[in-house]
């Protein structure tokens, strides 16, 4: 089972999304969680400045 309790630098959003602060809040990782399958899908990874320009609840990785 996925547990976010030990990830103090994570924020749970709507739409099964979770944002992780990485490297002292320099980077952000946005994932979508498929709880049923215990899987996560990367939706965005970038700097804090790049994160400020996106909507974390709807962003999708570009190919």
Residue pairs with C-beta under 8 A, 6 or more apart in sequence:
1 38
2 33
2 35
2 38
2 40
4 10
4 12
4 18
7 20
9 20
9 21
9 22
9 25
10 18
10 19
10 20
10 21
11 18
11 19
12 18
13 19
13 56
13 57
14 57
15 32
15 57
15 58
16 32
16 33
16 34
16 35
17 30
17 31
17 32
17 33
17 43
17 56
17 57
18 30
18 31
18 33
18 40
19 28
19 29
19 30
19 51
19 56
20 28
20 29
20 30
20 31
21 27
21 28
22 28
22 29
25 48
26 47
26 48
27 45
27 46
27 47
27 48
28 44
28 45
28 46
28 47
28 48
28 50
28 51
28 56
29 42
29 44
29 45
30 42
30 43
30 44
30 45
30 51
30 54
30 56
30 59
31 40
31 41
31 42
31 43
32 40
32 41
32 43
33 39
33 40
33 41
34 40
34 41
42 61
43 56
43 59
43 60
43 61
44 51
44 54
44 56
44 59
44 61
46 54
